[in-house]
Amino acid sequence: MKKTSLSNILRLILMTLFLSACGGGENNSPTTPPIPAPTPTPTPSPEPQPTGLSLLHTDGVKWVNAADETVILKGTNLGNWLLQSVIKIMAQ
């Protein structure tokens, strides 16, 4: 008899723990609907600031900017440098 009584007590304890872990049964309290997250309002992008550079155009044989000041372009042209390598390889 003690074995059955101990078994019943263990079952009762386990059921109590299980029900308390599950919330204990019915919940009669009213549930509130979830509040939707507010949508952010897009901020307008700022106007681009002028950088002090202007478009270039030609005045005869000179390059000039929007203020008609002569502009000197300096640089290096690396155009077709791979083409010369290919020709040298094919020649061998």
N, C-alpha and C positions, 0 to 999 in steps of 0.2 A: 503494500500500500504506500509506503513511503516513496518508493520508486515512481509510482504513478503520480503521486502528489508533487514530487520534485519536478517531474517532467511537465506537469500542467503549469506549475509556477514559472518554469523556464519559458514555456510557450507564451504565457501571458506577458512576461517581461519582454520577450522578443517582439510580440505583436504591438505592445505599447511603444517600444522604441521605433518600430517600423512606422506606425501611424503618426507618431510625433515628428519623425523625419520627413514624412510625406505631407505634413501640414495638418494632420489630424482630422481629415475628412472634409465636409462641406465648409465653404466659406460664404457666409451670408452678407458680408460687407459689400457695398456697391463698389464696383471697379470704375476708376476714372479712365477715360480714353487717353492714350498717349498724346502729349503735346508735340506737334510737329516742330522741327527745328526751323528757326527763322532763316529765310533765304537772304543771302547778302546782296545788297544793292551794288551794282557795278559802279565803280568810280570812273569818271571820264579820264581818258589819258591826257596828260599835259601836252601842250603844243611844243613841238620840237624847237629848241633854241637855235638861233643861227650861230654857225661856228666861225663866221668871219671869212669863209671861203665862198667864192661865186663861180658860176659856170664860165668857162673860157670860150672865146671865139677868135676868129682871125680878123686881122685888119691888114690886108695886103699879105705880106709874108711874115707878120709878127703875130704872136699869140698875145691876146689882151684879156683882162678880166672885165667885170661889169662896170668898173670905174675907169675904163679905157687906159689902165696902167699896163705897160709891157711886162709880160711874165716870161721868165727864162726857165725852161724845163731841163732838169738834169737827171740822168739815170743811166742804166745799163740795159742793153737789149740782149737777152739770152735766146732769142728765137732760133729755131732749127739746130740747136746744139746737139740734140739727140740724132738728128738726121745725118749729121756728119759722121757720127760713130757707126751708124748702120752701114753707111757707104764704105767706110774703112774696113769693117768686118767682112762685107761681101766681096771686097777686092782681094782679100787674102786667099 
